[in-house]
Amino acid sequence: MSTQRWRQRLINAMQTQAFDAAAQTLARWIDVEPGSAEPRLHYAKLLLMQGHYRDAFAVATNDIVGNDCPPELALEVINCLRSFSAHDAL
């Protein structure tokens, strides 16, 4: 399946707040593209939305920042990490 189709499935699940379906989509996407940072970034964001702060932080710092991140995702990764800084400031 193409990256665009994975994104569309994820968007559809997120728009309907079907978080379990979104998590399943991301798990399959990560299995198919284990070296890709994009599904891991989306997974960290999903965990944040669900209030799983520590798990989201672990994914963001270990799985995304710890691996090669393509330049086109750099801004999204920075914004994701800023979410943790904003949370800590509260």
Secondary structure, DSSP 8 states (H G I E B T S, - for coil): --HHHHHHHHHHHHHTT-HHHHHHHHHHHHHHSTT-HHHHHHHHHHHHHTT-HHHHHHIIIIIIITS---GGGHHHHHHHHHHHHHHHH-
